[in-house]
Amino acid sequence: MSEDDWSISALGQSLELPGYDLFSVKIENESDADRSVLGLIHLASRSDSGNPQKTASCQFFASVPAGKSVEIQVPCEWESEKSGQADMIRLEIEKTYPFLLESAGQ
């Protein structure tokens, strides 16, 4: 997805833990200012009738310097006991912050 000078993509990863999916999320800040983003991954699977049904959503947060990109790992827990990967995912930006957060160890 591309929105507000952000380019965000998610790729499902193998995770041998029933009831969870793991995503590698690449976040690119295409603006000329350092920023942070709070986003959501919405997961859906198909019901027995073939209709999509929402099964989980999970948040992610990243601080990205201007013109740079980062890649983070985001685990998502299913709301039901379903195992396996999502049939569909949708990315959403909840909020953009005009600053970077750094860990205390830096």
Phi and psi restraints in degrees (range 20) as a CNS / XPLOR table:
assign (resid 1 and name C) (resid 2 and name N)
       (resid 2 and name CA) (resid 2 and name C) 1.0 -129.1 20.0 2
assign (resid 2 and name N) (resid 2 and name CA)
       (resid 2 and name C) (resid 3 and name N) 1.0 127.7 20.0 2
assign (resid 2 and name C) (resid 3 and name N)
       (resid 3 and name CA) (resid 3 and name C) 1.0 -161.8 20.0 2
assign (resid 3 and name N) (resid 3 and name CA)
       (resid 3 and name C) (resid 4 and name N) 1.0 136.5 20.0 2
assign (resid 3 and name C) (resid 4 and name N)
       (resid 4 and name CA) (resid 4 and name C) 1.0 50.8 20.0 2
assign (resid 4 and name N) (resid 4 and name CA)
       (resid 4 and name C) (resid 5 and name N) 1.0 44.7 20.0 2
assign (resid 4 and name C) (resid 5 and name N)
       (resid 5 and name CA) (resid 5 and name C) 1.0 63.4 20.0 2
assign (resid 5 and name N) (resid 5 and name CA)
       (resid 5 and name C) (resid 6 and name N) 1.0 23.1 20.0 2
assign (resid 5 and name C) (resid 6 and name N)
       (resid 6 and name CA) (resid 6 and name C) 1.0 -110.6 20.0 2
assign (resid 6 and name N) (resid 6 and name CA)
       (resid 6 and name C) (resid 7 and name N) 1.0 142.4 20.0 2
assign (resid 6 and name C) (resid 7 and name N)
       (resid 7 and name CA) (resid 7 and name C) 1.0 -124.6 20.0 2
assign (resid 7 and name N) (resid 7 and name CA)
       (resid 7 and name C) (resid 8 and name N) 1.0 117.5 20.0 2
assign (resid 7 and name C) (resid 8 and name N)
       (resid 8 and name CA) (resid 8 and name C) 1.0 -129.1 20.0 2
assign (resid 8 and name N) (resid 8 and name CA)
       (resid 8 and name C) (resid 9 and name N) 1.0 132.5 20.0 2
assign (resid 8 and name C) (resid 9 and name N)
       (resid 9 and name CA) (resid 9 and name C) 1.0 -136.1 20.0 2
assign (resid 9 and name N) (resid 9 and name CA)
       (resid 9 and name C) (resid 10 and name N) 1.0 152.7 20.0 2
assign (resid 9 and name C) (resid 10 and name N)
       (resid 10 and name CA) (resid 10 and name C) 1.0 -132.8 20.0 2
assign (resid 10 and name N) (resid 10 and name CA)
       (resid 10 and name C) (resid 11 and name N) 1.0 137.8 20.0 2
assign (resid 10 and name C) (resid 11 and name N)
       (resid 11 and name CA) (resid 11 and name C) 1.0 -127.9 20.0 2
assign (resid 11 and name N) (resid 11 and name CA)
       (resid 11 and name C) (resid 12 and name N) 1.0 126.6 20.0 2
assign (resid 11 and name C) (resid 12 and name N)
       (resid 12 and name CA) (resid 12 and name C) 1.0 -64.6 20.0 2
assign (resid 12 and name N) (resid 12 and name CA)
       (resid 12 and name C) (resid 13 and name N) 1.0 138.9 20.0 2
assign (resid 12 and name C) (resid 13 and name N)
       (resid 13 and name CA) (resid 13 and name C) 1.0 -117.1 20.0 2
assign (resid 13 and name N) (resid 13 and name CA)
       (resid 13 and name C) (resid 14 and name N) 1.0 158.5 20.0 2
assign (resid 13 and name C) (resid 14 and name N)
       (resid 14 and name CA) (resid 14 and name C) 1.0 -73.8 20.0 2
assign (resid 14 and name N) (resid 14 and name CA)
       (resid 14 and name C) (resid 15 and name N) 1.0 130.9 20.0 2
assign (resid 14 and name C) (resid 15 and name N)
       (resid 15 and name CA) (resid 15 and name C) 1.0 -143.2 20.0 2
assign (resid 15 and name N) (resid 15 and name CA)
       (resid 15 and name C) (resid 16 and name N) 1.0 118.4 20.0 2
assign (resid 15 and name C) (resid 16 and name N)
       (resid 16 and name CA) (resid 16 and name C) 1.0 -89.0 20.0 2
assign (resid 16 and name N) (resid 16 and name CA)
       (resid 16 and name C) (resid 17 and name N) 1.0 53.0 20.0 2
assign (resid 16 and name C) (resid 17 and name N)
       (resid 17 and name CA) (resid 17 and name C) 1.0 -133.3 20.0 2
assign (resid 17 and name N) (resid 17 and name CA)
       (resid 17 and name C) (resid 18 and name N) 1.0 106.7 20.0 2
assign (resid 17 and name C) (resid 18 and name N)
       (resid 18 and name CA) (resid 18 and name C) 1.0 -55.7 20.0 2
assign (resid 18 and name N) (resid 18 and name CA)
       (resid 18 and name C) (resid 19 and name N) 1.0 138.5 20.0 2
assign (resid 18 and name C) (resid 19 and name N)
       (resid 19 and name CA) (resid 19 and name C) 1.0 88.0 20.0 2
assign (resid 19 and name N) (resid 19 and name CA)
       (resid 19 and name C) (resid 20 and name N) 1.0 3.0 20.0 2
assign (resid 19 and name C) (resid 20 and name N)
       (resid 20 and name CA) (resid 20 and name C) 1.0 -131.5 20.0 2
assign (resid 20 and name N) (resid 20 and name CA)
       (resid 20 and name C) (resid 21 and name N) 1.0 150.1 20.0 2
assign (resid 20 and name C) (resid 21 and name N)
       (resid 21 and name CA) (resid 21 and name C) 1.0 -121.5 20.0 2
assign (resid 21 and name N) (resid 21 and name CA)
       (resid 21 and name C) (resid 22 and name N) 1.0 153.5 20.0 2
assign (resid 21 and name C) (resid 22 and name N)
       (resid 22 and name CA) (resid 22 and name C) 1.0 -124.1 20.0 2
assign (resid 22 and name N) (resid 22 and name CA)
       (resid 22 and name C) (resid 23 and name N) 1.0 134.3 20.0 2
assign (resid 22 and name C) (resid 23 and name N)
       (resid 23 and name CA) (resid 23 and name C) 1.0 -123.6 20.0 2
assign (resid 23 and name N) (resid 23 and name CA)
       (resid 23 and name C) (resid 24 and name N) 1.0 138.9 20.0 2
assign (resid 23 and name C) (resid 24 and name N)
       (resid 24 and name CA) (resid 24 and name C) 1.0 -94.8 20.0 2
assign (resid 24 and name N) (resid 24 and name CA)
       (resid 24 and name C) (resid 25 and name N) 1.0 114.7 20.0 2
assign (resid 24 and name C) (resid 25 and name N)
       (resid 25 and name CA) (resid 25 and name C) 1.0 -108.9 20.0 2
assign (resid 25 and name N) (resid 25 and name CA)
       (resid 25 and name C) (resid 26 and name N) 1.0 121.1 20.0 2
assign (resid 25 and name C) (resid 26 and name N)
       (resid 26 and name CA) (resid 26 and name C) 1.0 -102.0 20.0 2
assign (resid 26 and name N) (resid 26 and name CA)
       (resid 26 and name C) (resid 27 and name N) 1.0 126.6 20.0 2
assign (resid 26 and name C) (resid 27 and name N)
       (resid 27 and name CA) (resid 27 and name C) 1.0 -123.9 20.0 2
assign (resid 27 and name N) (resid 27 and name CA)
       (resid 27 and name C) (resid 28 and name N) 1.0 120.8 20.0 2
assign (resid 27 and name C) (resid 28 and name N)
       (resid 28 and name CA) (resid 28 and name C) 1.0 -115.4 20.0 2
assign (resid 28 and name N) (resid 28 and name CA)
       (resid 28 and name C) (resid 29 and name N) 1.0 127.8 20.0 2
assign (resid 28 and name C) (resid 29 and name N)
       (resid 29 and name CA) (resid 29 and name C) 1.0 -94.0 20.0 2
assign (resid 29 and name N) (resid 29 and name CA)
       (resid 29 and name C) (resid 30 and name N) 1.0 104.9 20.0 2
assign (resid 29 and name C) (resid 30 and name N)
       (resid 30 and name CA) (resid 30 and name C) 1.0 -90.2 20.0 2
assign (resid 30 and name N) (resid 30 and name CA)
       (resid 30 and name C) (resid 31 and name N) 1.0 4.9 20.0 2
assign (resid 30 and name C) (resid 31 and name N)
       (resid 31 and name CA) (resid 31 and name C) 1.0 -89.6 20.0 2
assign (resid 31 and name N) (resid 31 and name CA)
       (resid 31 and name C) (resid 32 and name N) 1.0 175.9 20.0 2
assign (resid 31 and name C) (resid 32 and name N)
       (resid 32 and name CA) (resid 32 and name C) 1.0 -100.0 20.0 2
assign (resid 32 and name N) (resid 32 and name CA)
       (resid 32 and name C) (resid 33 and name N) 1.0 20.1 20.0 2
assign (resid 32 and name C) (resid 33 and name N)
       (resid 33 and name CA) (resid 33 and name C) 1.0 -129.9 20.0 2
assign (resid 33 and name N) (resid 33 and name CA)
       (resid 33 and name C) (resid 34 and name N) 1.0 145.7 20.0 2
assign (resid 33 and name C) (resid 34 and name N)
       (resid 34 and name CA) (resid 34 and name C) 1.0 -66.3 20.0 2
assign (resid 34 and name N) (resid 34 and name CA)
       (resid 34 and name C) (resid 35 and name N) 1.0 135.5 20.0 2
assign (resid 34 and name C) (resid 35 and name N)
       (resid 35 and name CA) (resid 35 and name C) 1.0 -148.9 20.0 2
assign (resid 35 and name N) (resid 35 and name CA)
       (resid 35 and name C) (resid 36 and name N) 1.0 165.8 20.0 2
assign (resid 35 and name C) (resid 36 and name N)
       (resid 36 and name CA) (resid 36 and name C) 1.0 -126.7 20.0 2
assign (resid 36 and name N) (resid 36 and name CA)
       (resid 36 and name C) (resid 37 and name N) 1.0 155.5 20.0 2
assign (resid 36 and name C) (resid 37 and name N)
       (resid 37 and name CA) (resid 37 and name C) 1.0 -134.2 20.0 2
assign (resid 37 and name N) (resid 37 and name CA)
       (resid 37 and name C) (resid 38 and name N) 1.0 140.0 20.0 2
assign (resid 37 and name C) (resid 38 and name N)
       (resid 38 and name CA) (resid 38 and name C) 1.0 -111.9 20.0 2
assign (resid 38 and name N) (resid 38 and name CA)
       (resid 38 and name C) (resid 39 and name N) 1.0 121.7 20.0 2
assign (resid 38 and name C) (resid 39 and name N)
       (resid 39 and name CA) (resid 39 and name C) 1.0 -133.7 20.0 2
assign (resid 39 and name N) (resid 39 and name CA)
       (resid 39 and name C) (resid 40 and name N) 1.0 173.2 20.0 2
assign (resid 39 and name C) (resid 40 and name N)
       (resid 40 and name CA) (resid 40 and name C) 1.0 -128.4 20.0 2
assign (resid 40 and name N) (resid 40 and name CA)
       (resid 40 and name C) (resid 41 and name N) 1.0 144.7 20.0 2
assign (resid 40 and name C) (resid 41 and name N)
       (resid 41 and name CA) (resid 41 and name C) 1.0 -111.3 20.0 2
assign (resid 41 and name N) (resid 41 and name CA)
       (resid 41 and name C) (resid 42 and name N) 1.0 119.9 20.0 2
assign (resid 41 and name C) (resid 42 and name N)
       (resid 42 and name CA) (resid 42 and name C) 1.0 -99.5 20.0 2
assign (resid 42 and name N) (resid 42 and name CA)
       (resid 42 and name C) (resid 43 and name N) 1.0 127.4 20.0 2
assign (resid 42 and name C) (resid 43 and name N)
       (resid 43 and name CA) (resid 43 and name C) 1.0 -107.5 20.0 2
assign (resid 43 and name N) (resid 43 and name CA)
       (resid 43 and name C) (resid 44 and name N) 1.0 143.8 20.0 2
assign (resid 43 and name C) (resid 44 and name N)
       (resid 44 and name CA) (resid 44 and name C) 1.0 -141.2 20.0 2
assign (resid 44 and name N) (resid 44 and name CA)
       (resid 44 and name C) (resid 45 and name N) 1.0 150.2 20.0 2
assign (resid 44 and name C) (resid 45 and name N)
       (resid 45 and name CA) (resid 45 and name C) 1.0 -127.8 20.0 2
assign (resid 45 and name N) (resid 45 and name CA)
       (resid 45 and name C) (resid 46 and name N) 1.0 167.0 20.0 2
assign (resid 45 and name C) (resid 46 and name N)
       (resid 46 and name CA) (resid 46 and name C) 1.0 -91.7 20.0 2
assign (resid 46 and name N) (resid 46 and name CA)
       (resid 46 and name C) (resid 47 and name N) 1.0 137.7 20.0 2
assign (resid 46 and name C) (resid 47 and name N)
       (resid 47 and name CA) (resid 47 and name C) 1.0 -75.6 20.0 2
assign (resid 47 and name N) (resid 47 and name CA)
       (resid 47 and name C) (resid 48 and name N) 1.0 175.1 20.0 2
assign (resid 47 and name C) (resid 48 and name N)
       (resid 48 and name CA) (resid 48 and name C) 1.0 -59.0 20.0 2
assign (resid 48 and name N) (resid 48 and name CA)
       (resid 48 and name C) (resid 49 and name N) 1.0 -28.8 20.0 2
assign (resid 48 and name C) (resid 49 and name N)
       (resid 49 and name CA) (resid 49 and name C) 1.0 -82.1 20.0 2
assign (resid 49 and name N) (resid 49 and name CA)
       (resid 49 and name C) (resid 50 and name N) 1.0 -4.8 20.0 2
assign (resid 49 and name C) (resid 50 and name N)
       (resid 50 and name CA) (resid 50 and name C) 1.0 92.6 20.0 2
assign (resid 50 and name N) (resid 50 and name CA)
       (resid 50 and name C) (resid 51 and name N) 1.0 -2.4 20.0 2
assign (resid 50 and name C) (resid 51 and name N)
       (resid 51 and name CA) (resid 51 and name C) 1.0 -83.9 20.0 2
assign (resid 51 and name N) (resid 51 and name CA)
       (resid 51 and name C) (resid 52 and name N) 1.0 142.5 20.0 2
assign (resid 51 and name C) (resid 52 and name N)
       (resid 52 and name CA) (resid 52 and name C) 1.0 -69.0 20.0 2
assign (resid 52 and name N) (resid 52 and name CA)
       (resid 52 and name C) (resid 53 and name N) 1.0 144.6 20.0 2
assign (resid 52 and name C) (resid 53 and name N)
       (resid 53 and name CA) (resid 53 and name C) 1.0 -138.6 20.0 2
assign (resid 53 and name N) (resid 53 and name CA)
       (resid 53 and name C) (resid 54 and name N) 1.0 139.2 20.0 2
assign (resid 53 and name C) (resid 54 and name N)
       (resid 54 and name CA) (resid 54 and name C) 1.0 -71.2 20.0 2
assign (resid 54 and name N) (resid 54 and name CA)
       (resid 54 and name C) (resid 55 and name N) 1.0 133.6 20.0 2
assign (resid 54 and name C) (resid 55 and name N)
       (resid 55 and name CA) (resid 55 and name C) 1.0 -125.4 20.0 2
assign (resid 55 and name N) (resid 55 and name CA)
       (resid 55 and name C) (resid 56 and name N) 1.0 -17.1 20.0 2
assign (resid 55 and name C) (resid 56 and name N)
       (resid 56 and name CA) (resid 56 and name C) 1.0 -170.8 20.0 2
assign (resid 56 and name N) (resid 56 and name CA)
       (resid 56 and name C) (resid 57 and name N) 1.0 157.8 20.0 2
assign (resid 56 and name C) (resid 57 and name N)
       (resid 57 and name CA) (resid 57 and name C) 1.0 -148.0 20.0 2
assign (resid 57 and name N) (resid 57 and name CA)
       (resid 57 and name C) (resid 58 and name N) 1.0 148.4 20.0 2
assign (resid 57 and name C) (resid 58 and name N)
       (resid 58 and name CA) (resid 58 and name C) 1.0 -144.7 20.0 2
assign (resid 58 and name N) (resid 58 and name CA)
       (resid 58 and name C) (resid 59 and name N) 1.0 148.6 20.0 2
assign (resid 58 and name C) (resid 59 and name N)
       (resid 59 and name CA) (resid 59 and name C) 1.0 -92.5 20.0 2
assign (resid 59 and name N) (resid 59 and name CA)
       (resid 59 and name C) (resid 60 and name N) 1.0 154.5 20.0 2
assign (resid 59 and name C) (resid 60 and name N)
       (resid 60 and name CA) (resid 60 and name C) 1.0 -140.4 20.0 2
assign (resid 60 and name N) (resid 60 and name CA)
       (resid 60 and name C) (resid 61 and name N) 1.0 155.2 20.0 2
assign (resid 60 and name C) (resid 61 and name N)
       (resid 61 and name CA) (resid 61 and name C) 1.0 -139.6 20.0 2
assign (resid 61 and name N) (resid 61 and name CA)
       (resid 61 and name C) (resid 62 and name N) 1.0 138.9 20.0 2
assign (resid 61 and name C) (resid 62 and name N)
       (resid 62 and name CA) (resid 62 and name C) 1.0 -150.2 20.0 2
assign (resid 62 and name N) (resid 62 and name CA)
       (resid 62 and name C) (resid 63 and name N) 1.0 143.4 20.0 2
assign (resid 62 and name C) (resid 63 and name N)
       (resid 63 and name CA) (resid 63 and name C) 1.0 -103.3 20.0 2
assign (resid 63 and name N) (resid 63 and name CA)
       (resid 63 and name C) (resid 64 and name N) 1.0 127.7 20.0 2
assign (resid 63 and name C) (resid 64 and name N)
       (resid 64 and name CA) (resid 64 and name C) 1.0 -132.8 20.0 2
assign (resid 64 and name N) (resid 64 and name CA)
       (resid 64 and name C) (resid 65 and name N) 1.0 118.8 20.0 2
assign (resid 64 and name C) (resid 65 and name N)
       (resid 65 and name CA) (resid 65 and name C) 1.0 -61.8 20.0 2
assign (resid 65 and name N) (resid 65 and name CA)
       (resid 65 and name C) (resid 66 and name N) 1.0 157.1 20.0 2
assign (resid 65 and name C) (resid 66 and name N)
       (resid 66 and name CA) (resid 66 and name C) 1.0 -53.9 20.0 2
assign (resid 66 and name N) (resid 66 and name CA)
       (resid 66 and name C) (resid 67 and name N) 1.0 132.0 20.0 2
assign (resid 66 and name C) (resid 67 and name N)
       (resid 67 and name CA) (resid 67 and name C) 1.0 71.2 20.0 2
assign (resid 67 and name N) (resid 67 and name CA)
       (resid 67 and name C) (resid 68 and name N) 1.0 9.0 20.0 2
assign (resid 67 and name C) (resid 68 and name N)
       (resid 68 and name CA) (resid 68 and name C) 1.0 -113.4 20.0 2
assign (resid 68 and name N) (resid 68 and name CA)
       (resid 68 and name C) (resid 69 and name N) 1.0 173.4 20.0 2
assign (resid 68 and name C) (resid 69 and name N)
       (resid 69 and name CA) (resid 69 and name C) 1.0 -136.2 20.0 2
assign (resid 69 and name N) (resid 69 and name CA)
       (resid 69 and name C) (resid 70 and name N) 1.0 155.5 20.0 2
assign (resid 69 and name C) (resid 70 and name N)
       (resid 70 and name CA) (resid 70 and name C) 1.0 -132.8 20.0 2
assign (resid 70 and name N) (resid 70 and name CA)
       (resid 70 and name C) (resid 71 and name N) 1.0 158.0 20.0 2
assign (resid 70 and name C) (resid 71 and name N)
       (resid 71 and name CA) (resid 71 and name C) 1.0 -127.1 20.0 2
assign (resid 71 and name N) (resid 71 and name CA)
       (resid 71 and name C) (resid 72 and name N) 1.0 128.6 20.0 2
assign (resid 71 and name C) (resid 72 and name N)
       (resid 72 and name CA) (resid 72 and name C) 1.0 -126.6 20.0 2
assign (resid 72 and name N) (resid 72 and name CA)
       (resid 72 and name C) (resid 73 and name N) 1.0 157.4 20.0 2
assign (resid 72 and name C) (resid 73 and name N)
       (resid 73 and name CA) (resid 73 and name C) 1.0 -100.7 20.0 2
assign (resid 73 and name N) (resid 73 and name CA)
       (resid 73 and name C) (resid 74 and name N) 1.0 128.4 20.0 2
assign (resid 73 and name C) (resid 74 and name N)
       (resid 74 and name CA) (resid 74 and name C) 1.0 -124.7 20.0 2
assign (resid 74 and name N) (resid 74 and name CA)
       (resid 74 and name C) (resid 75 and name N) 1.0 112.3 20.0 2
assign (resid 74 and name C) (resid 75 and name N)
       (resid 75 and name CA) (resid 75 and name C) 1.0 -84.1 20.0 2
assign (resid 75 and name N) (resid 75 and name CA)
       (resid 75 and name C) (resid 76 and name N) 1.0 143.5 20.0 2
assign (resid 75 and name C) (resid 76 and name N)
       (resid 76 and name CA) (resid 76 and name C) 1.0 -127.7 20.0 2
assign (resid 76 and name N) (resid 76 and name CA)
       (resid 76 and name C) (resid 77 and name N) 1.0 131.1 20.0 2
assign (resid 76 and name C) (resid 77 and name N)
       (resid 77 and name CA) (resid 77 and name C) 1.0 -98.3 20.0 2
assign (resid 77 and name N) (resid 77 and name CA)
       (resid 77 and name C) (resid 78 and name N) 1.0 132.1 20.0 2
assign (resid 77 and name C) (resid 78 and name N)
       (resid 78 and name CA) (resid 78 and name C) 1.0 -70.6 20.0 2
assign (resid 78 and name N) (resid 78 and name CA)
       (resid 78 and name C) (resid 79 and name N) 1.0 146.5 20.0 2
assign (resid 78 and name C) (resid 79 and name N)
       (resid 79 and name CA) (resid 79 and name C) 1.0 -75.5 20.0 2
assign (resid 79 and name N) (resid 79 and name CA)
       (resid 79 and name C) (resid 80 and name N) 1.0 -19.3 20.0 2
assign (resid 79 and name C) (resid 80 and name N)
       (resid 80 and name CA) (resid 80 and name C) 1.0 -115.7 20.0 2
assign (resid 80 and name N) (resid 80 and name CA)
       (resid 80 and name C) (resid 81 and name N) 1.0 -176.1 20.0 2
assign (resid 80 and name C) (resid 81 and name N)
       (resid 81 and name CA) (resid 81 and name C) 1.0 -85.2 20.0 2
assign (resid 81 and name N) (resid 81 and name CA)
       (resid 81 and name C) (resid 82 and name N) 1.0 13.3 20.0 2
assign (resid 81 and name C) (resid 82 and name N)
       (resid 82 and name CA) (resid 82 and name C) 1.0 -58.1 20.0 2
assign (resid 82 and name N) (resid 82 and name CA)
       (resid 82 and name C) (resid 83 and name N) 1.0 140.9 20.0 2
assign (resid 82 and name C) (resid 83 and name N)
       (resid 83 and name CA) (resid 83 and name C) 1.0 -117.3 20.0 2
assign (resid 83 and name N) (resid 83 and name CA)
       (resid 83 and name C) (resid 84 and name N) 1.0 165.6 20.0 2
assign (resid 83 and name C) (resid 84 and name N)
       (resid 84 and name CA) (resid 84 and name C) 1.0 97.8 20.0 2
assign (resid 84 and name N) (resid 84 and name CA)
       (resid 84 and name C) (resid 85 and name N) 1.0 179.6 20.0 2
assign (resid 84 and name C) (resid 85 and name N)
       (resid 85 and name CA) (resid 85 and name C) 1.0 -90.9 20.0 2
assign (resid 85 and name N) (resid 85 and name CA)
       (resid 85 and name C) (resid 86 and name N) 1.0 159.6 20.0 2
assign (resid 85 and name C) (resid 86 and name N)
       (resid 86 and name CA) (resid 86 and name C) 1.0 -64.7 20.0 2
assign (resid 86 and name N) (resid 86 and name CA)
       (resid 86 and name C) (resid 87 and name N) 1.0 145.9 20.0 2
assign (resid 86 and name C) (resid 87 and name N)
       (resid 87 and name CA) (resid 87 and name C) 1.0 -77.8 20.0 2
assign (resid 87 and name N) (resid 87 and name CA)
       (resid 87 and name C) (resid 88 and name N) 1.0 -32.2 20.0 2
assign (resid 87 and name C) (resid 88 and name N)
       (resid 88 and name CA) (resid 88 and name C) 1.0 -141.9 20.0 2
assign (resid 88 and name N) (resid 88 and name CA)
       (resid 88 and name C) (resid 89 and name N) 1.0 145.8 20.0 2
assign (resid 88 and name C) (resid 89 and name N)
       (resid 89 and name CA) (resid 89 and name C) 1.0 -131.2 20.0 2
assign (resid 89 and name N) (resid 89 and name CA)
       (resid 89 and name C) (resid 90 and name N) 1.0 151.3 20.0 2
assign (resid 89 and name C) (resid 90 and name N)
       (resid 90 and name CA) (resid 90 and name C) 1.0 -134.8 20.0 2
assign (resid 90 and name N) (resid 90 and name CA)
       (resid 90 and name C) (resid 91 and name N) 1.0 132.8 20.0 2
assign (resid 90 and name C) (resid 91 and name N)
       (resid 91 and name CA) (resid 91 and name C) 1.0 -99.8 20.0 2
assign (resid 91 and name N) (resid 91 and name CA)
       (resid 91 and name C) (resid 92 and name N) 1.0 144.1 20.0 2
assign (resid 91 and name C) (resid 92 and name N)
       (resid 92 and name CA) (resid 92 and name C) 1.0 -141.9 20.0 2
assign (resid 92 and name N) (resid 92 and name CA)
       (resid 92 and name C) (resid 93 and name N) 1.0 138.7 20.0 2
assign (resid 92 and name C) (resid 93 and name N)
       (resid 93 and name CA) (resid 93 and name C) 1.0 -94.2 20.0 2
assign (resid 93 and name N) (resid 93 and name CA)
       (resid 93 and name C) (resid 94 and name N) 1.0 119.7 20.0 2
assign (resid 93 and name C) (resid 94 and name N)
       (resid 94 and name CA) (resid 94 and name C) 1.0 -84.6 20.0 2
assign (resid 94 and name N) (resid 94 and name CA)
       (resid 94 and name C) (resid 95 and name N) 1.0 -44.6 20.0 2
assign (resid 94 and name C) (resid 95 and name N)
       (resid 95 and name CA) (resid 95 and name C) 1.0 -159.0 20.0 2
assign (resid 95 and name N) (resid 95 and name CA)
       (resid 95 and name C) (resid 96 and name N) 1.0 145.8 20.0 2
assign (resid 95 and name C) (resid 96 and name N)
       (resid 96 and name CA) (resid 96 and name C) 1.0 -113.5 20.0 2
assign (resid 96 and name N) (resid 96 and name CA)
       (resid 96 and name C) (resid 97 and name N) 1.0 135.4 20.0 2
assign (resid 96 and name C) (resid 97 and name N)
       (resid 97 and name CA) (resid 97 and name C) 1.0 -113.8 20.0 2
assign (resid 97 and name N) (resid 97 and name CA)
       (resid 97 and name C) (resid 98 and name N) 1.0 138.8 20.0 2
assign (resid 97 and name C) (resid 98 and name N)
       (resid 98 and name CA) (resid 98 and name C) 1.0 -85.4 20.0 2
assign (resid 98 and name N) (resid 98 and name CA)
       (resid 98 and name C) (resid 99 and name N) 1.0 41.5 20.0 2
assign (resid 98 and name C) (resid 99 and name N)
       (resid 99 and name CA) (resid 99 and name C) 1.0 -157.6 20.0 2
assign (resid 99 and name N) (resid 99 and name CA)
       (resid 99 and name C) (resid 100 and name N) 1.0 167.6 20.0 2
assign (resid 99 and name C) (resid 100 and name N)
       (resid 100 and name CA) (resid 100 and name C) 1.0 -106.6 20.0 2
assign (resid 100 and name N) (resid 100 and name CA)
       (resid 100 and name C) (resid 101 and name N) 1.0 141.8 20.0 2
assign (resid 100 and name C) (resid 101 and name N)
       (resid 101 and name CA) (resid 101 and name C) 1.0 -104.6 20.0 2
assign (resid 101 and name N) (resid 101 and name CA)
       (resid 101 and name C) (resid 102 and name N) 1.0 132.6 20.0 2
assign (resid 101 and name C) (resid 102 and name N)
       (resid 102 and name CA) (resid 102 and name C) 1.0 -115.1 20.0 2
assign (resid 102 and name N) (resid 102 and name CA)
       (resid 102 and name C) (resid 103 and name N) 1.0 148.8 20.0 2
assign (resid 102 and name C) (resid 103 and name N)
       (resid 103 and name CA) (resid 103 and name C) 1.0 -71.8 20.0 2
assign (resid 103 and name N) (resid 103 and name CA)
       (resid 103 and name C) (resid 104 and name N) 1.0 155.6 20.0 2
assign (resid 103 and name C) (resid 104 and name N)
       (resid 104 and name CA) (resid 104 and name C) 1.0 -65.1 20.0 2
assign (resid 104 and name N) (resid 104 and name CA)
       (resid 104 and name C) (resid 105 and name N) 1.0 -21.5 20.0 2
assign (resid 104 and name C) (resid 105 and name N)
       (resid 105 and name CA) (resid 105 and name C) 1.0 -78.8 20.0 2
assign (resid 105 and name N) (resid 105 and name CA)
       (resid 105 and name C) (resid 106 and name N) 1.0 -4.5 20.0 2
